[in-house]
Amino acid sequence: MVRRLADGGLVRHEPYRGVTLTDEGRLKALGVLRRHRILETFLVERLGYRWDDVHLEAERLEHAVSERLIDRMEEALGRPATDPHGAPIPTRAGMIAASPNRTLDQAPAGRRIVVRAVPDRDPRRLAELEAIGLVPGAVAVVQGESREPPGVLVRMAEGDQEHAITRRVASTVLVAEA
Ligand SMILES: [Zn+2]
């Protein structure tokens, strides 16, 4: 059936990688995401930008750069899987890795979690998360609810410090089991 759909131009079948939709809108959207995330990664990794200072720059550049330049940047970066905020970078063919669907506020108490991704839009929030080490790859244990501020109490594996994260922020941090 996949072959038939592929012959009809509805999907593209890539050996060992599964099936990708050729839906033009989706591909276009993924193309913009790809450019944005590669630009952010390049700015941080190669040009020394801080991770809280790249979003606007990437938004400006993402509509101007050529696919050729993006491909060269990706190559130079060693084909990174994620951007500096942990978001997966779509492939040229429009494949994108699934993100975890659990957020920090939903993580059960006592469980070790690893931070996978944080939102990239708010520079102040990014600076705050960085200050307490709540960055992609960081391991932590959720201690339970925090009262002041209302949210979750998190103990970072690195540094062994406890931090209260507001529910509003915790609901935007993607986590997986460590
Ligand atoms: Zn961004």
Boltz pocket constraint, residues with backbone or C-beta under 6 A from the ligand:
constraints:
  - pocket:
      binder: B
      contacts: [[A, 36], [A, 40], [A, 54], [A, 55], [A, 56], [A, 58], [A, 120], [A, 121]]
      max_distance: 6.0
